[in-house]
Amino acid sequence: MTAAPTNAPAAAPADVVPVLRAHPRPMAHRWWAVGLLALLGCLVVASLFVGSESLSPARVWASLTGSGASDEDAIVHGLRVPRTVLGVLLGAALGLAGALSQEHTRNPLADPGLLGVTAGAATGVVVAIMAFGLTSVGEYLWFALAGALLAAFLVLGIAARITVFVAATTVVLTGSIVTALLGSISSIAVLLDRTVADVFRYWTVGSLAGRDFGVVGSVTPLLAIGLVLAALNLPALNPLALGDVSAQSLGRNVGRDRLIGLTSVACLAAAATAACGSVAFLGLLVPHVARTLAGANRTWAAVLSVPVGGCIVLVADMAGRVMLAHSEVPVGIVLALVGTPAFVLIARRKVHE
């Protein structure tokens, strides 16, 4: 009898094959993607027509086609168009980052802030204000971006040197420690400097208002890098959902896959947080909505998180514009009002599963 080649790949465990076959046919996922993209397109159009400043649809359309008055152009082109584009980017980035965070940490209650991104961006803003007197979004944006990236890679670097726990647990614990440390630094600065408190309070609530295309252009390169890394990481999500051992038996390099995925999370979340401030619950909620549509297929759940995130942000932003008579409610506050009860429902459901 001829011996089997010694370099033949290991067969998948018996319990892996049924799980892989249990994924629904991708045609349903494609229809969900098409429907969500159509919904997102409708919300983009609606976002241009809805605002705290009352403009008739005819005047908005005239401005969009280049025949509107100067004050209408300032509102539509200077305010609504940039914040709509940024809202789509924010939702897509944090939605996808949330999906990757939950898959790689195996924690259904994780969000991108788990890597220290939010705390790092906040520390960067504090440094920009205290050390250099920068108070506008365009000025402190790069400091927030640098702080977010440094914090994320600090977490990943420390976690890589700890071998006491499994990798997913190590990242969670390290992220919590770094977040607490950076949060303490930011809090001390806010207490000691009134200027820091005033500017930081505005940034930390999370808002799309006051952002122009300069902010969009500044964060787009990092968002592009994050999206490319996420695309490279998508094929690994279904095998990783079966566990590291099963993923290795299916030919995946688990260490490399996890590094690519978490680096993508760092880039996406850093860019979104630097541009719009701290937006809580979005990265937590979007993946659960996407998984409801995608079923057990983790790859499609991550893909659907992109349009789902964009839709949720635009709806929340439009609601914030008209919620009060003479002012706007930042999108971060609207999402927090919705996210708090949603978080409780998700946690209760996970307990009973």
C-alpha positions in Angstrom: 0.0 0.0 0.0 1.4 3.4 -1.0 1.8 5.8 1.9 0.1 9.2 1.8 2.3 12.2 1.1 3.6 13.7 4.3 3.0 17.2 3.1 -0.7 16.8 2.5 -2.9 19.4 4.2 -4.6 18.3 7.3 -8.2 17.3 6.9 -10.8 19.6 8.3 -12.3 18.4 11.6 -15.5 16.5 11.3 -17.5 19.2 13.0 -16.2 21.9 10.7 -17.7 20.7 7.4 -21.4 20.9 8.5 -20.8 24.4 9.9 -19.3 25.6 6.6 -22.2 24.0 4.6 -24.7 25.6 6.9 -24.1 29.1 5.5 -27.0 30.3 3.4 -26.6 30.7 -0.3 -24.9 34.0 -1.2 -27.7 35.1 -3.5 -29.8 36.2 -0.5 -26.8 38.1 0.8 -26.3 39.9 -2.5 -30.0 40.9 -2.5 -29.6 42.3 1.0 -26.5 44.2 -0.1 -28.4 45.7 -3.1 -31.3 46.6 -0.9 -29.2 48.3 1.7 -27.2 50.2 -0.9 -30.5 51.4 -2.4 -31.7 52.5 1.0 -28.4 54.3 1.7 -28.8 56.1 -1.6 -32.2 57.3 -0.6 -31.0 58.5 2.8 -28.1 60.4 1.2 -30.7 62.3 -0.9 -32.9 62.8 2.1 -30.0 64.2 4.1 -29.5 66.9 1.5 -33.1 68.1 1.9 -33.4 67.8 5.7 -31.9 70.3 8.2 -32.5 72.7 11.0 -32.7 75.5 8.4 -36.0 75.3 6.6 -35.4 75.1 2.8 -38.0 74.0 0.3 -37.1 71.0 -1.9 -37.2 73.3 -4.9 -34.6 75.7 -3.4 -32.4 72.7 -2.4 -32.6 71.3 -5.9 -31.8 74.7 -7.4 -28.7 74.9 -5.2 -27.6 71.4 -6.2 -28.0 72.2 -9.9 -26.1 75.4 -9.6 -28.9 77.9 -9.9 -29.5 78.6 -6.2 -28.9 81.8 -4.2 -25.5 82.3 -2.4 -27.0 81.7 1.1 -28.7 78.5 0.0 -25.4 77.3 -1.6 -23.6 78.0 1.7 -26.1 75.7 3.5 -26.4 73.0 0.9 -22.8 72.8 -0.4 -21.0 74.1 2.6 -22.9 72.2 5.3 -25.2 69.4 4.2 -23.2 67.8 1.4 -19.9 67.5 3.5 -21.7 66.2 6.6 -23.6 63.7 4.5 -20.5 62.3 2.9 -18.7 62.2 6.2 -21.7 60.5 7.8 -21.6 57.7 5.2 -17.8 57.3 5.8 -18.2 57.4 9.6 -21.0 54.7 9.6 -19.1 52.5 7.1 -15.8 52.8 8.9 -17.1 52.2 12.5 -19.6 49.5 11.3 -16.9 47.5 9.6 -14.4 48.1 12.4 -17.0 46.9 14.9 -17.7 43.7 12.9 -13.9 42.9 12.7 -13.4 43.8 16.4 -16.1 41.4 17.5 -14.9 38.6 15.3 -11.2 38.8 16.2 -11.8 39.3 20.0 -14.7 36.7 20.0 -16.6 39.2 22.1 -20.1 40.1 20.8 -20.1 43.2 23.1 -16.8 44.6 21.7 -16.4 47.8 19.8 -13.5 49.6 18.1 -12.8 51.6 21.3 -11.5 48.3 22.8 -8.2 48.9 21.0 -7.7 52.2 22.8 -8.6 54.2 19.6 -11.1 56.5 21.2 -8.9 57.2 24.3 -5.8 57.8 22.1 -7.7 60.3 19.9 -8.9 62.1 22.9 -5.4 62.4 24.3 -4.2 63.7 21.0 -6.8 66.4 21.0 -5.9 67.4 24.6 -2.2 67.6 23.6 -3.0 69.8 20.6 -5.0 72.2 22.7 -2.7 72.4 25.7 0.7 72.4 24.0 -0.1 74.2 20.7 -3.4 76.1 21.3 -5.2 74.5 18.4 -9.0 74.7 18.8 -10.6 74.0 15.4 -11.4 70.6 14.0 -9.0 71.0 11.0 -6.1 72.0 13.3 -6.3 69.2 15.9 -7.5 66.5 13.5 -4.0 65.3 12.9 -3.2 65.1 16.6 -6.3 63.0 17.2 -5.4 60.8 14.3 -1.9 60.3 15.5 -3.0 59.6 19.1 -5.6 57.0 17.9 -3.1 55.1 15.8 -0.4 55.2 18.5 -2.8 53.9 21.1 -4.0 51.1 18.9 -0.6 49.9 17.9 0.6 50.2 21.5 -2.2 47.9 22.5 -1.3 45.4 19.7 2.4 45.6 20.6 1.9 44.9 24.3 -0.6 42.2 23.6 1.8 40.5 21.2 4.4 40.1 24.0 1.9 38.5 26.5 1.5 34.8 26.2 -0.3 34.0 29.4 -3.8 34.2 27.9 -5.2 33.4 24.5 -4.7 36.2 21.9 -8.3 37.5 22.0 -8.4 37.8 25.7 -5.0 39.5 25.8 -6.1 42.2 23.3 -9.2 42.9 25.4 -7.4 43.2 28.7 -4.5 45.3 27.2 -7.0 47.6 25.5 -8.9 48.1 28.7 -5.7 49.0 30.6 -4.4 51.4 28.0 -7.9 53.1 27.6 -8.1 53.6 31.4 -4.6 55.2 31.5 -5.2 57.5 28.5 -8.6 58.4 29.9 -7.0 59.5 33.2 -4.5 61.7 31.4 -7.3 63.4 29.4 -9.4 63.9 32.4 -6.6 65.6 34.4 -6.0 68.0 31.5 -9.7 68.8 31.2 -9.8 69.6 34.9 -6.7 71.8 34.8 -7.4 73.9 31.7 -10.7 75.6 30.9 -9.9 76.0 27.2 -9.2 72.3 27.0 -12.5 71.6 28.7 -14.5 73.8 26.3 -13.1 72.4 23.1 -12.8 68.8 24.3 -16.4 68.8 25.4 -17.5 69.7 21.9 -15.3 67.1 20.3 -16.0 64.2 22.6 -19.8 64.1 22.1 -19.3 63.1 18.4 -20.7 65.4 15.7 -20.9 65.8 12.0 -21.6 69.5 12.2 -18.8 72.0 11.3 -16.9 69.5 9.3 -16.0 70.4 5.7 -14.4 68.6 2.8 -11.0 69.4 4.2 -11.7 67.0 7.1 -13.0 64.4 4.7 -9.9 64.6 2.5 -7.6 64.4 5.6 -9.0 61.1 6.8 -9.7 59.4 3.4 -6.2 58.0 2.9 -6.3 56.2 6.2 -9.9 55.0 5.6 -8.7 53.6 2.3 -5.9 51.7 3.9 -8.3 50.3 6.5 -10.8 49.2 3.8 -8.0 47.4 1.8 -6.8 45.6 4.9 -10.4 44.6 5.7 -11.0 43.3 2.2 -7.9 41.1 2.6 -9.1 39.9 5.9 -12.7 39.0 4.9 -11.8 35.4 3.7 -10.4 34.6 7.2 -13.6 35.5 9.1 -15.6 32.3 8.5 -12.7 30.0 9.4 -11.7 32.0 12.5 -15.3 31.8 13.7 -14.8 28.0 14.1 -11.8 28.5 16.4 -8.0 28.9 15.9 -7.4 25.2 15.6 -10.1 24.6 13.0 -8.9 27.7 11.1 -5.4 26.4 11.0 -6.6 23.0 9.8 -8.3 24.9 6.9 -5.1 26.5 5.9 -5.3 29.9 7.6 -2.4 31.6 9.2 -4.2 32.7 12.4 -1.6 35.1 13.6 -1.3 36.9 10.3 -5.1 37.1 9.9 -5.6 38.5 13.3 -2.8 41.1 12.8 -4.3 42.3 9.5 -7.8 42.4 10.9 -6.9 44.4 14.1 -4.7 46.8 12.1 -7.7 47.4 9.8 -9.8 48.2 12.9 -7.2 50.6 14.1 -7.0 52.5 10.8 -10.8 52.7 10.3 -11.7 53.6 13.9 -8.8 56.1 14.2 -9.9 58.0 11.1 -13.5 58.1 12.0 -12.9 59.1 15.6 -10.4 61.8 14.7 -12.8 63.4 12.2 -16.1 63.2 14.2 -15.1 62.7 17.8 -16.2 59.9 20.1 -19.3 58.1 18.7 -20.4 55.4 21.1 -22.4 52.3 20.4 -22.2 52.4 16.6 -19.5 49.8 16.3 -21.3 47.7 18.8 -24.8 47.8 17.2 -24.1 47.6 13.5 -22.5 44.1 13.5 -25.5 42.7 15.3 -27.9 44.1 12.7 -25.7 42.8 9.9 -25.5 39.3 11.4 -29.2 39.2 11.7 -29.3 39.7 7.9 -26.3 37.5 7.0 -26.9 34.6 9.3 -23.9 32.5 10.1 -21.8 33.8 7.3 -19.3 36.1 9.0 -17.8 37.4 5.8 -21.1 38.7 4.5 -22.0 40.1 8.0 -18.8 42.3 7.8 -19.7 43.3 4.2 -23.3 44.3 5.1 -22.0 46.3 8.1 -20.7 48.9 5.7 -24.1 50.1 4.3 -25.9 49.3 7.6 -23.5 51.7 9.4 -24.0 54.4 6.8 -27.8 54.1 7.0 -27.9 54.3 10.8 -25.6 57.4 11.0 -27.6 59.3 8.4 -30.9 58.5 10.1 -29.5 59.6 13.5 -28.0 62.7 12.1 -31.2 63.8 10.4 -33.2 63.1 13.6 -30.7 65.3 15.5 -31.2 68.1 13.1 -34.9 68.3 13.6 -35.2 67.1 17.2 -35.1 70.6 18.7 -36.7 73.7 17.3 -33.7 76.1 17.3 -30.6 73.9 17.6 -29.2 70.5 16.7 -28.5 67.4 18.7 -25.1 65.9 17.8 -25.2 62.5 16.2 -23.2 61.0 19.0 -25.9 61.9 21.5 -28.7 60.5 19.3 -26.8 57.2 18.9 -26.2 57.0 22.6 -29.9 57.5 23.3 -30.7 54.6 21.0 -27.7 52.5 21.8 -28.1 52.3 25.6 -31.4 50.3 25.5 -30.1 48.4 22.5 -27.0 47.4 24.4 -29.1 46.0 27.3 -31.3 44.0 24.8 -28.2 42.5 23.1 -26.6 41.6 26.5 -29.8 40.0 27.7 -30.1 38.0 24.5 -26.5 36.8 24.7 -27.1 35.7 28.3 -30.1 33.5 27.3 -28.4 32.0 24.2 
